[in-house]
Amino acid sequence: MKNRDGYFGEFGGAYVPEELEKVLSELENAFFKYIEDEDFKKELRYYYREYIGRPNPLYFAKNLTEENGGAKIYLKREDLNHTGAHKINNAIGQALLAKRMGKNRIIAETGAGQHGVATATVCALFNMDCTIYMGETDIERQSLNVFKMKQLGAKVVAATNGRKTLKDAVDMALEDFVKNSEDTFYLLGSAVGPHPYPVMVREFQSIIGQEAREQILKKEGRLPDYIVACVGGGSNAIGLFNPFYDDKDVKIVGVEPAGLGIETGEHAASIGKGIKGIIHGFKCYSIQDEDGKDLPVYSIAAGLDYPGVGPEHCFYNDSGRADYVSVTDSQALEAFQLLCKTEGIIPAIESSHAISHGVELAKGLSKEQIVIINLSGRGDKDVRQLMDIL
């Protein structure tokens, strides 16, 4: 499913100013050229293996499974990647693309800071100029990652509009891209935005599902019954889900942030409670009012509080290929503590949303069934924030 036209059903597309159309067309042509180029693929595989540390394990969580009492729970260990999350998979891919396009100035947006750290990391590796846009609120709650970005040589610019979170950082990055597109490459971190970004990010992140599929067949001799991942913009999830798309017996579940509770309005469940609309140059389910104005969103997880969601997820939802549920802050915190105490693994608070639902799902299944949960990142970045909460 290459989606060369940029649409997943009715979702996706490129609703952008005229000055960006040419730039995105250039990016699209370069991406589809190099993604099939043997030298490019060889270099990408090299950095996945030698720099990121792939393949990472598909880990049987024996203690968690026994305590839970239901299906076997496997964790895809994206937390073991260099920089601590799945974000580096895409950052390496896009940076290699930028090099081939002759663009040495990189800009990016970040929420939880993991994409910012990944982008700053690859810019240091490839000697590129790096500017990261980050909401002022997120800068405060993710100060450790901000420090890392600066040490890696990145300039961190605060977004001070709106709720001062991820959506506002994306707004600023897009403004920069429009103004400076001739020499600037926008290294977008999630499977959102105008075409070709959702397809491009999906392709670079699909290594997650490709590995998991191969690993579970080797370990269990069959495919899982369920695969589960958290969904904000949705890059870690689509990276796991897409390689299983044609395996119809594998049920796919995305977990959105219910925040303080869906009924409070303080959430970011874009598929569950959003409407179809245009945001950041693409069509998706988003949290908007009837006039198409973006409404505030909230999650304890800085990487999940985005008012839209990747167009491929919207298509999976409407076509029935995947189910999307939501988990509250408090449920995610419980899952965070559970994984710490049963497996000695400190997960990102984003990933804890997937752990929460995956564990509950497994509890209701038989011991012969299998659930794979994407552990999209580690929780080092969240410890200071969670110290105050817990």
N, C-alpha and C positions, 0 to 999 in steps of 0.2 A: 504494500500500500504506500506508494511514493507520494501521492497527493500533489502532483506537479502543478495543479491549478490553484492550490492553496485552500481548498474547501474540504470540509468533512461534513457531508450532507449540506445543510444550510449554514453551517458555522465556519468561521475563519475568514478568509479573504484579506484584502488590504485596503482599508479606508483611510487613506493618508493624503496629506497635502501634495500638490503637484510636484513640488521640488523634491519630495522623497521618492516618487514613483521610479525615477531613473536610477536612483541609488539602490533601491530594493530590487529592481530588475537586474542590476549588475551583480548584486549579492546572490540572487537566485541563480543566475547563470553560472557564477563561480562555484556555488555550492554543488549544484547538480553535475558540474563537470568534475570537481575534485573528489566527490564522494564515490565516484566510480574509477578514480585514478589509482593505479596500483602503487605508485610511489607515495601518494598521500596516505593511502590505507596502511602501507607498511610503516610509515613514520608515526601514524596515530597509534598503531598496535605497539610500537616500540615504547612510546611514552605511557600508554596504558600499563604496560608490563613493568618497565624499568623505573618509572617515575611515580605513578599512582600506586602501583603495587597490585595490579589485577593479575589473575582473577582473585577476588576476595572470597572468603568461605561462605557456603550455605550451611549455617550452623544449626544442628539439632539441639534445641533448647530443652534438654532432658529434665532438668529440675523444674522449669516452668511448666512443662507438659505434665509431669507427675503431680505437681501441686494443683494444677488445673483439673486434671482428671478426665479430659476429653481427647480430642484429636492430637496427633503429633504436630508440634509447632516448630517450624524452621524459621530462622532469621537470616535474611540476606544482608551480609555485614558491610554495608556501604560506610559505616562508621569507621572501618579500618583503613579506608583510603587515605592517602596523603591529603592533608588539610581537614580531614575528619568528616567528610560528607560526600554525597553523590555529585555535588556541584562541579568538582574538578573534572569529571568526565566530559562535560560540555565545554568547560572553559578551555581545556587543552585543544579540543576539536576546533572551536571557533578561532582560537589564537593562531593555530596552524593555517586556517583559512585566511585570516587577516594578513599573515606573512606573505602568502601567495598572491594576495591582492595588492600588496605593496603599501599597506596602511599600518603605520607605526604608532598612531595615537589611539588608545583603547579607552572607551567609557563603559560604565556598567551601573546598574542599580542594585541595591541589596536591601533585604529586610532583616533577616536574622544575622546577616553579616557573613554567612558561609560562602555565598556567591562572590561577595566582595573580596574575601580572603583568597578564594580560588582564582579570581581574576587578577588580583595583585600578585599572586604567586606565579602565574604563567607569564605575566608581564615582566617580572623580575627574571624569570628563566629565559625569556626571549628578548630581553632588553628593549621593552616597549614602554612608552609613556602611558601612565594609568591615572584616570580620574574616576572615583566611585561616588555616586549619589546615594545618600542614605537619610531617611527621615530623622529629624531631631529627636523624636521619642525613642526610636530604635537605637540611635547613637548612645543614649543614656542607658538603656537596658542591655545593650550588647557592647559595652565598653571594651571588653577583652578583645573582641574581634576588630574593633576600630584600632586599637593599639597594634594588633598584628598587621593590619593593612598598611598602617603608616610605617612600620618597621620594614615592610616589604617594598617601600618606596612609592606607595600610592598617595594621591591627594584625595582626602575625604571631604566632600561638600555636603553640608546639611540642607535638607529640604525642610523649610519652615512654614509651608502652607498646609491647609487642611488639618488632618489629624497628625501630620508630620511622621507618617509611616511609609510603607512600601509603595502604595499607590502614588503618593506625592513624589517619591524618589523617581519612579518611572516617568512621571510628568516632566521632571527636570531633565532626565536623561534624554527623553525624546526631543525636548527643546534644543538641547545641545547638539543632538544628531542632525536636526533640521538645519541649524546654523553652520555646522562644521563638517558636513557629510563628505566633502571632497577629500579630506585627509584623515577622517575619523571612522573607526569601526566600532559600532555599538554591539558589545558582547552581552546580549540579553540572556538572563539567567534562567528563565522558566519557559515552558512550552506555550507561551502566550505571545501577543503582539501581532503585527501584520505579517502576512506571508513574505518570506519563507521561514520566519523564525519558528513557528510551532513544529513544522516538519524537520527543520534543521536540528533543533534541540532534541526532539524525539529520536532522531537517528543517532545522535551522539550518546544519548542516555540509554538507548535500547540494549547496550552491552549488559545492563543489569539483568534484564529478562532473558537475554540469550544465554548468559552464564547460568542463571538460576534454573532454566529449563534443562540444560545439559547436566547440571549438577544433581538435580532431583531424580532424573532418569538413571543416573549412575548410582545414587544412594538407595533409591527405593524401587527402581525398575519400572516406575510409572510416573505420570504427571500428578500434580497436587489436585485436591478437590477445590481449594480456594486459594486465591492470592489477594493480599490486602496491602494497601499503602495509603499514607496520608495525602490529602489533596489541598493545596492552596492554589497556586498557579497550575501545578500538577506535573512538574518535570520528573521527579523521582517515580511517581506513580505510572506515568505513561511509559517510562523507561522499562518498568517491570511488566506492565500490562500488554504492550503492543506485540512482543514476541509470542504471547499466548493467545492472541486474538482469534486465530483459526482453530484453536483447541476448544471446541464448544463444550466439552465436559468440564472444563476448568471455569469455575465461577469467579468473577472479578468484582472486588469491592473496594471502592474509594471512600476514604474517611475525611469528611470536612470538619472544620472547627465550629462547634456550637457555642463557643465562648461562655458567657454567663447563662446561657439557655436560649433556645430558639425563640421562646415566647417573650424574652426581654428585648429583642431587637439588637442586643449586643453580641453579634456573631459574625461569621464570614462564610456562611453556608451558601455559596453562590448557586450551586446546582439545586440544592434543596429548597431554597427560598428566593432565588433570583428570577429575573425575567429576561427575555431575549432582548439584547441591545448591543450597541457599539461602544467599546471601550478600548483605548490605546490602539486604535487602528484595526480592530478585528471584531467579528460578531461572536458573542457567546452568551451564556447565562451570567448575569451580573446583578449586583445589589444596586438597583436604581429605583427612582420614583417613576410615576407614569409619564412624566415629561422627559425621561431619559437622563435625569441628573443623578450622578453617582451619590449614593448615600454612604454615611460613615460605616465602617466595619470594624470588628474587634476580635482579637484572639490573644490569649496569653502567649502564643507562639508568634514571634515576630515574622517568621517565614511563611505564615499562613494567613495573615490579615490583609488579603488582597480582595478587592470587590468583584473581580471576574475570575474566570477559570479557563484553562486551555480548551480550544475548540474541539479537539479530538475527544476529550472527556464528555463534552456536551453531546457529541454524536454517539458515543458509547451509551450514554444515559438514554437518549431518545430512541435509539435502536434496540434497547433492551440488552445489549451485550454486557453492560456492567450495572451494578447497583451502587448508589451513593448514599451514605448514611452520615450522621454527624455525632461528634463526641464533645462533651463540655470540658472546660478548663479543669474542673475538679476531677472528672474521670481520667483525664490525661495525667494529672498529677499522681493519682493512685497507681496508674500503670507505670509511671516513671519509677516510683518507689518499689513496686512489685518486681520490675526487671532488675533493679539494683540489688535487691535482697535475695532473689532466687538465682540469678545468673552471674552476678558480679559485673554487670554491664550497665554503664550510665548512659542512657539514651538521650538524644535531643528531645526537647519538649514537643517539637513537631512530630517526630517519629512516635512519641508516646501516645499520640492520638490513634495511630495505626495499631500499636500494641494493645491499647485498651479494647478496641473493637475486635481485633483478631483473637484475643484471649477469650472474650465473651462468646465469640462465634465458635471457637474450638471446644468450649465447655459443653455445648449442645450437640456435639458430633461424637461419632464412635471412635474408639481407640485406633481403628484401622485407617481412619481418614487423615488427611494431611492438609495443613494450612501453612502457606509461606507468607511471612510478614516482612515487608521491606523496612529494615532498620536504616533509615536514610541518612542518619548522622549521629554523632556522639554529643553528649551533653555538657562538655567542658564550658561551652559558651554560655550556658544557662545557669550555671551553679550559683553565681552571685545573685541573679534575679530570684532563684528558687530558695536561696538561703533566707531572704526576707519573707517569702511567702510561707515556707514550711517551718 
